[in-house]
Amino acid sequence: MNKTTSKFSRDTRTEHDLIGAMEIPTASYFGIQTLRAVENFDISRSKLHHYPQLIRGLADVKAAAALANKELELLNPVIADAIVEACREIKHGKLHDQFVVDMVQGGAGTSTNMNANEVIANRALEILGFEKGDYTHCHPNNHVNLSQSTNDAYPTALKIALYRSIGELINALEKLIVVFREKGKEFAEVIKMGRTQLQDAVPMTLGQEFDAFATTLEEEVSRLSQNRQLLLETNMGATAIGTGINSDPEYTVICTRYLAEISDIAVVAADNLIEATSDTGVFIMNSSVIKRLAVKLSKICNDLRLLSSGPRTGLNEINLPPMQPGSSIMPGKVNPVIPEVVNQIAYKVIGNDLTVTMASEAGQLQLNVMEPIIAYSLMENIEMLINGINTLRSKCISGITANQDRCRDMVLNSIGLVTALNPYLGYEDSTRVAAEALRTGKGVYDIVLENKLIAQEELDEILKPENMIRPRRINKLK
């Protein structure tokens, strides 16, 4: 017995395949092809069972295929019903620990497909009253994989998994947006200095800043929802390359109908199954919009780190919730660890997006064999973003407080106030005021009065921070 087998069980059954025979742990629902994949692909250490939505997608595909084959009288109804029942159990969380192959694998996903076929076949055998491995009565290939190949079953299962996972991502994002909106209202009266190129610009409110965060993320909800719809087109019935070899002429329509019912997702059959089998453009599109979300989240976290910097020697306009001590050597230091981890998630997502791009480009002729790394990259990105968004919302954004006095003092002391005088003084005089303020350290307000450029009453009205955070009608030229 080899080391891979021994770690599962000492009781085994013998199974055969093209390569030869192997001893399979009796308790295991997977079979010989799964075990070969476990031995061959010890790559990422990230297994199928780490991504339950992919397993559920596989279960939906296999159940739909069994029902279609039953309707077409290609599969014994008793066997078909057992397969469907096994798939139902798996969809609801049973036997997920039996999906043990590495997400990163050669063979265009065949190992994943066979892992599913073997687990479903062996559970169906139990339902039928037979021993696991007694494939005469329900075979992984002959029955569970009937009218399919990896090349249609695997990408279809992946699309279903991605559709559901992106739905979860949207839900997490919408909750984060709500918290940003709440902070926008909470900080609506907090006057602060806006900045461009990290330099003082013009006044705004902290509420406007947080509202902008919410709006930019709302745009991503729209983009995610739009690109998610592209995943609805599937290629069931394509079998090997899209010609439909070994499938009934009516199989694609019937299987797709059952898949829509079982998954509760409005999947449709692709118009051209050859194109749909070779093309991975849908994954590029969804990867791209997921990357765009990650970039926006990272930019927001950069802003939060800057706004909370200091506290004594930085901007210190907001306080992030203190989550843990920040240094092993500097007592009292607290770091912005939650925004930092979201930044790092974004970098990983960006890298995975490049992986998806290169893997999609690497497709050759009628099949893209790189789909496993595409699947792994996309599923990992979505999972990390969901976890990161939930962490950002609950451990950071919801607990942010404003340093209102600090924000207002910086506005009143800023040379950026001179921008508001430009319509009244003209660009040249405003520039001279700014230059004198920089040279002398005096405030803009004092310089304007000393030089009798504007009467005090009018100046007070112009330079009210509250009057500089929105458009304001200016007296027309006479």
N, C-alpha and C positions, 0 to 999 in steps of 0.2 A: 504493500500500500504506500502511495506517495505521501509527501508531507501535506499537500493540499487536502487530500481525502481524509487523512487521519485527524485533522482538526475538527471535522464535523461529527464523525461517528465511527465506531469500530465495526458496526454491523453494516454490511454492504450488499448491494445487488449488482449484477453485471449487466452493462449496457454496451451496445456495439454501434459503431458508425463507420464512415468511409475509411478512417485512419486505423481503426482497430477496436479493441475492447478496453473498458475501464471499469473499475470498481466505484460505484456510486453509493454514498451513505443511504441506508434504507430509509431514514427519516426525511431525507431531502426530497423536495418536490421538483427541483431542477434535475436535469439529466446530463448525459455525456457531453453534449455540445456546450452547455453552460459551463461545465467543469473544465473543459479544454480552454474556454475563453478566460476563466479565472486564472488558469496557469499561464496563459499566453500574455494577458494584458494586466499586469500588475503595474499600472502606469500612474494614474492620478490618485489612487486610493479613494476616489469618490465613486461610490457604487450607485446603481440604478435606484436602490431603495432610499437614497438621499433625496430623491426627487419624486415624491409620491404622485404628483400630477402627471408625470410621464407614464408611470405604471397604470394610472387610471385611464389615460389615453389609450394605452395598449389594450387594456381590458375592454374598452368600448369598441375598438376596432375588431377585436377577435369575436366579440359577441355579435356585432352587426354582420360579420362575415358568416358566422354559423347560422344566423337566422335567414340570411339571403340564400345560403346553400340548402337549408331546409326547405324554403319556399320553392326553390328550383328543383327539389327532389334529388339533389346531389349528395345529401348527407342524411343518414338515418336520423329520424326525429328524436329518438331516445338519446343518441349521442349528442345531437345538436343541443338538446335541452340541458344536458349535463354540462356541456361547454359553456352555455349561457349562464347557468347557475354558478359555475366556477368563476366566470368573469364578474358576475354580480358581487360575489364575496370579495374578490380582489379589489374591485372598485371601492368597496366600503372598508378597505383597510386590512383585510385578511391576507396573510402569506406575503406581505411586502418584504419580509426579511429573506425571502427566497430569491429575490431579484438581486443577484450578487455580482453581476459582471461590471467591469469598470466602464465608466461613461466614455472614456477615451479608448477606442478600439479600432483595429483594422476591419475590413470587410463590409464597409458601408452600412453598418448597423445589424448585420446578420446575427451577431452574438446576442444583441438585445432582443431581436425578434425570436430567436430560438429559446432564450431564457423564458420569455413569455409563453411560447408554445409549449415548452416542457412543463412549466409550473401549472398551466391551465389543463394540459392533458392529464397530468398525474392527479390533480384535484378532481377532475371529471371522472377519472377511474375510480376514485374513492366513492364519489357520489353514486356511481353505477354499481358499486359493490365489489370492485376488483382491487388487486394490489397495485401499488405504484410500480411503474416499469412494465406492466402487462399491456404493452402498446397494441396488441392485437385488437383490443376492444376500443381503444381511443389513442390514436397516434399523433404525436406533435406535428408531423408534416402532413400526413395523409388526411387528417381530420381537422385539427385546429388551424393549420395553415392552408386549408383547401381554398383554391381560387385566389390565392395571394402569393406575393413574394415579399421579401424584405423591402424591395424598392417601392412598393406602394403602402404596405402596412406601417413601416417605420416612420416615413415622413408625415403620414396622416395622423398617427398617434402623437407625433411631435407637435403638429399644428394644433391639435386639440389641447395638448398640455400647455402650449404657449398662450392660446386664447384664454384659457382659464387663469393662468398665472398672471397674464397682463391685466385681467380683470381684478385680481387681488392687488396688483400694483396700483391700479387706478383708485381702488378703495382706500388704500393706505395714503395715497397722495391727496385725495380729497379731504381726509381727516387732518392732514398737515395744513392744507389751505385754510380750513376752518380756524385753526389755531392762529395762523398768521393774520387772518381777518380780525379775530378777537383782539390781538395785540395792536392792530391798526387802530381800532376804536379806543383801546386803553391809552394809547400814546398820541391821540389826535391833537392834544393841546401842548405837546412837548416840542417847543421850538428848538431847532438845532441848525447847524451849518451843513449845507450840502457841499460835496467836493467833487472836483473833476481832476484827473491826473494826480490824485492825492493832495491837491491844493485847494484852499478855500475857494468856494464858488459863490453860491447864493443861499439864503436861508430856506428851510423847508421844515416840515414837522417829522418827528420820528414815526408818527402814524402814517404819513405818506410813504415813508421808506418801507414800512412793513406791509402796507397795502400793495406796494409795487411787487414785493416778494410773492404775495398771494396771487397777483394777476399773472406774473410770469409763469407760475406753476399751473395756473388754470389753463394756460395755452397748451401745456404739455398733456393735460387730460384730454383735450380735443385731439391732439396729434396721436396720442396712444390709441384712442378710440377709433380714429380713422384708419390707422395702419393695421390695427387688430382685425379689421374686417377682411383684409387681404388673406388672412389665414383660413378663411372659410372654404376656399377652393381646394379640393382634395383630388387624389388620383387613384382611389380604390378601383380595382379592376384593371389597372395598368399592367399588373404582374411584373414581368422582368424589365421591359423597356418602354412600355406604353402601348404595345400592340394588342394587349389583352390575351396573349397566349395562355391556354389552360383555364380560361374563364368563360362562362356562358355569356352569350351576347346581351342578355338582360341583367347580368350580374351587377354591373356598375350602378345602374339606376336603382336596383332593389337594395343593394348594400348601402348606398349613400342615403337612401330613405331611412333605413333602419338605424344607420349611424346618427342621423339627425335626431331621431326619436330617442335613442338611448342616451346620447350625450346631452340632449337639450340644447344643442348648438345648431344653427341653421347652415350646416355644411352643404355644399353643392359640388357636383362633379365637374371637373375641368373640361373645357371644350376639346382640348387637344391633350390626350394623355401622354403622348410622347414628349411634348414640350413640358408638361407638368412634372414628368418624372426626372427630366434632366436639369430643369431650371430651379435655382435656389434664391431667386431675386426677392421673394417674399421675406426670407430670413434677413437679407441685407436691409430691407426697408424697416423692419421692426427693430433690428439691432441699432440702426441709425437713430431712430426716434428715442430708443432707450438711452443711447449715449447722450443725446441732446438733453434729456432730463437730468442725467448724471452731471453734465457740465453745468447746467443751471443751478443744481443743488450745491455743487462745489463752489460756484461763484458766490452764492448766498452765504455759505459757510465761511468763505474768505472775508466777506463783509462783516459777519458776526464777530469773527476773531479780531478784526481791526477795530470795530466799534467798542469792543470790550477790553481793548489792549490797555496795559498799565499794571495795576490801576492808577498808580500815582504819576507815572511818566508817559502814559499813552493817551489815547482819546478818551477812554473811560466814560463813554456816553451811555452805555448799557452795562448791566451786570448779568452774566450767565450764571445759572445755578452751579454752585461748587459741588462737583461730583466725587473728587478724590484728591488726596495730596498730590502736588505736581512735581515734586523733586525729592530725590534721596539725599540731597546736600543742602538745599535752600529752604529753610523752615518758613512756613507760611505761604509758600508759592502754590497757586492753584491754576492749572492749565485748562484751556478750552478743549478738553479731550473729545467731547461729542462732535463738534464741528470738524475736528481733526480726523476722526475716524470716517466721517462722511466724505471728506476730501479724498482719503485713501481708497474708499469704495469707488469713487468716481474714476480714479486713475486705473483701477482694475477693470472697470466697465469699458473705459476707453481702449485699453489694451485688448480686451476680449472682442470689442467691435472690430478692431483691425484683424483679429484672428478669423472672425466670421467673413470679413471681406476677402481675405486671402484664400480661405477655404472654399468660398463660393467661386472665386476666379479659377480655382484649380480643377473645377469640373471638366471632365473629358467625355466627349461623344454623348451617349445616351444616359449617363448616370454620373452624379457627383458622389464619389466614394468618401468624401470628407464630411458627410453629414453628422457623424458622431461628435466631432469637435465643434461643429456649429451648434448642435443640440446642447452640449455641455456648456459652451460659452454663453449662450442665451439663457439657459435655465439658471446658471450661476449668477449672471447679471441681475436677473429679476429677483432672485432670492436675496441677494445682497442688498439690493435697493429697497426691497420691502422692509427688511430688517433695519437698514440704516434710516429709512424715513420714519419708521415707528420709534426708533431710538431718539432721533432728532426731535420729534414731536414731544415725546413724553419726558425726556431727560434734559431737554434744552429749551426749546421755544416756549413751552407752556410756563416755564419758570423765569423767563427774562423780566428784569425790572429796569426802569429808566432812571438815570441820574439827571433829573430835570434841571436843577440849578447849574450843573456843569454844562449841560447842553446850551442853556440860555447865555451863560457868561461867555462862552466861546463865540456865539453869534455877535454879541455886543462888542467884543474885542476884535472882531475880524475885519480885516481890510476889505473882505468881500462885500461889505455893506456898500462900498462905493458903486457897485454895479447898479444899485437901485437909484443912484443919483444921475446916472448917465443920461436919462431922458430930460433931466432938468438942467444939468450943467454942460452937457455935451461931452464928447469922448476926450478931448484934449484937457479940459479942466479936471475931469474925473481922474484922468491918468496922473495929473500933477498932485492931486490930493492923495492918491494911492502911493505915489513915490515919496511924498513927504511923510506919510504915515510909516512907511517902511524905514525911512532914514532916521526919523526922530523917535519912533515908538509911540507917538501920540495916536489917539483915536481919530477915526474918520469924522466923527461928530464934532469934536473940538476943533479940528482943522477947518472944517467948513464954516463954523461960526467965527473963528479968529479972522478968517479972510473975507467975512461978510458975503459969502457966496449965496446963501439962502437964509431967509429969516428963520429964527428959532422955531416959531410955531409951525411953519410949513415943514421944516426939517424934521421936527418931532413926528409929524404925521407920516412923512415919507419913509422914515427909518423905523417905524414900528415893525418889528419882525412879523407880526400878524398880517401886515399889509404886503409882505414880500413873498408870501407862499402861494399866491394865486394870481391870475391875470387881474390887472387894475386899469381902469380907464384913465388916460393921461390927457390933460388939457391940450387941445389942438393948437398948432402954431397960428399966431395972429398975422 
